[in-house]
Amino acid sequence: MSDAAPDGLPGIEEIIENFALLEEWEDRYRYLIELGRTLAPMAEAVRRPENKVPGCVSQVWLAISLAPGPVLMVTGDSDAQIVRGLVAVLVALVSGRSPQAILAADPAAVFERLGLEAHLTPQRSNGFRSMVARVRADARAVLAAPV
């Protein structure tokens, strides 16, 4: 898996390494918020109902487009700082990857490896799972589409 991510985000391996360097959870929360700030702003025109992720307490939008390869390009946004950071982690993990790679990835394992499951509210954890489900559904749809 490449460690390059879109939007000026560090790659997922770099994010994992940076989390490991931060011992205090306050520092990890600040880093998560900083990751969210690196996401490119999402245009209002993209904040359409079909891009809104159900199952999230905060408002979350994921826009997914198909690029040659085919690979899925994922952009996202949220109205909550920590959730925007979670969007950034997901974007770093899946954007620019093939549908097969997205379906083979284990975002829950990355989430657990970062220690997020133990330190976020159940609502935020459920929201992250909803974001993952949305990206996986789009990856499956690409694979099922006629060539």
C-alpha positions as CSV (number, residue, x, y, z in Angstrom):
1,M,0.0,0.0,0.0
2,S,1.4,3.4,-1.0
3,D,1.9,5.9,1.8
4,A,0.9,8.9,-0.3
5,A,-2.5,10.4,0.4
6,P,-4.5,13.2,-1.3
7,D,-5.2,16.6,0.0
8,G,-1.8,17.1,1.5
9,L,-2.6,14.5,4.1
10,P,0.2,12.3,5.4
11,G,-0.1,8.7,4.3
12,I,-1.7,6.2,6.7
13,E,1.6,4.7,7.8
14,E,2.9,8.1,8.7
15,I,-0.3,8.8,10.7
16,I,0.1,5.5,12.5
17,E,3.7,6.3,13.3
18,N,2.8,9.8,14.5
19,F,0.1,8.4,16.8
20,A,2.6,6.0,18.3
21,L,5.0,8.9,19.1
22,L,2.2,10.7,21.1
23,E,1.9,9.3,24.5
24,E,-0.9,11.5,25.9
25,W,-4.4,11.3,24.6
26,E,-4.7,15.1,24.7
27,D,-1.8,15.2,22.2
28,R,-3.5,12.5,20.0
29,Y,-6.7,14.5,20.0
30,R,-4.9,17.6,18.9
31,Y,-3.1,15.6,16.2
32,L,-6.5,14.2,15.0
33,I,-7.9,17.7,14.8
34,E,-4.8,18.9,12.9
35,L,-5.3,16.0,10.4
36,G,-8.9,17.2,9.9
37,R,-7.6,20.7,9.2
38,T,-5.4,19.4,6.4
39,L,-8.5,18.3,4.4
40,A,-9.3,20.5,1.5
41,P,-12.5,22.4,2.1
42,M,-15.5,20.7,0.5
43,A,-17.5,22.9,-1.8
44,E,-21.1,23.6,-0.7
45,A,-22.3,22.1,-4.0
46,V,-20.8,18.7,-2.9
47,R,-22.6,18.8,0.4
48,R,-25.6,17.2,-1.2
49,P,-27.9,14.7,0.6
50,E,-26.6,11.8,-1.4
51,N,-23.1,12.5,-0.1
52,K,-24.2,12.8,3.5
53,V,-23.3,9.8,5.6
54,P,-26.2,8.4,7.6
55,G,-25.5,7.0,11.1
56,C,-23.2,9.9,12.2
57,V,-24.2,12.2,15.0
58,S,-22.2,15.0,13.4
59,Q,-22.8,16.0,9.8
60,V,-20.4,14.0,7.6
61,W,-20.1,14.1,3.8
62,L,-18.1,11.8,1.6
63,A,-17.7,12.5,-2.1
64,I,-16.3,9.5,-4.0
65,S,-15.3,9.7,-7.6
66,L,-13.8,7.2,-10.0
67,A,-10.3,7.8,-11.5
68,P,-8.5,5.8,-14.1
69,G,-7.1,2.5,-12.8
70,P,-9.9,2.3,-11.6
71,V,-9.2,3.9,-8.2
72,L,-11.6,5.7,-5.9
73,M,-10.8,9.2,-5.0
74,V,-12.4,10.1,-1.6
75,T,-12.9,13.5,-0.2
76,G,-14.8,14.3,3.0
77,D,-15.8,16.9,5.5
78,S,-17.6,17.2,8.8
79,D,-18.9,20.0,11.0
80,A,-17.1,18.6,14.0
81,Q,-13.4,18.9,14.5
82,I,-12.6,15.4,15.9
83,V,-14.9,13.8,13.3
84,R,-13.2,15.7,10.6
85,G,-10.0,14.2,11.8
86,L,-11.6,10.7,11.6
87,V,-12.6,11.6,8.0
88,A,-9.0,12.5,7.3
89,V,-7.8,9.1,8.7
90,L,-10.3,7.3,6.4
91,V,-9.3,9.4,3.4
92,A,-5.6,8.6,4.0
93,L,-6.5,4.9,4.3
94,V,-8.7,4.5,1.2
95,S,-8.4,7.4,-1.3
96,G,-6.5,6.6,-4.4
97,R,-6.9,2.9,-4.0
98,S,-8.6,0.3,-6.2
99,P,-12.0,-1.0,-5.1
100,Q,-10.4,-4.4,-4.4
101,A,-7.8,-2.7,-2.1
102,I,-10.5,-0.8,-0.3
103,L,-12.5,-3.9,0.3
104,A,-9.4,-5.8,1.5
105,A,-8.3,-3.0,3.8
106,D,-9.3,-3.3,7.5
107,P,-10.1,0.2,8.7
108,A,-11.4,-1.2,12.0
109,A,-7.9,-2.6,12.7
110,V,-6.3,0.7,11.9
111,F,-8.9,2.4,14.2
112,E,-8.0,0.0,16.9
113,R,-4.3,0.3,16.3
114,L,-4.5,4.0,16.8
115,G,-6.4,3.4,20.0
116,L,-9.3,5.4,18.8
117,E,-12.0,2.9,19.8
118,A,-11.1,3.1,23.5
119,H,-10.9,6.9,23.5
120,L,-13.8,8.1,21.5
121,T,-17.5,8.1,22.3
122,P,-19.5,5.2,21.0
123,Q,-21.4,7.7,18.7
124,R,-18.1,8.7,17.1
125,S,-17.0,5.1,16.7
126,N,-20.3,4.2,15.1
127,G,-20.0,7.2,12.8
128,F,-16.6,6.0,11.7
129,R,-18.1,2.6,11.0
130,S,-20.8,4.3,9.0
131,M,-18.2,6.1,6.9
132,V,-16.3,2.8,6.3
133,A,-19.6,1.1,5.3
134,R,-20.3,3.9,2.8
135,V,-16.8,3.7,1.2
136,R,-17.1,-0.1,1.0
137,A,-20.5,0.1,-0.6
138,D,-19.2,2.4,-3.3
139,A,-16.2,0.1,-3.9
140,R,-18.6,-2.8,-4.3
141,A,-20.8,-0.8,-6.7
142,V,-17.8,0.0,-8.9
143,L,-16.9,-3.7,-9.0
144,A,-20.4,-4.7,-9.9
145,A,-20.8,-2.1,-12.6
146,P,-20.6,-3.3,-16.2
147,V,-17.3,-2.6,-17.8
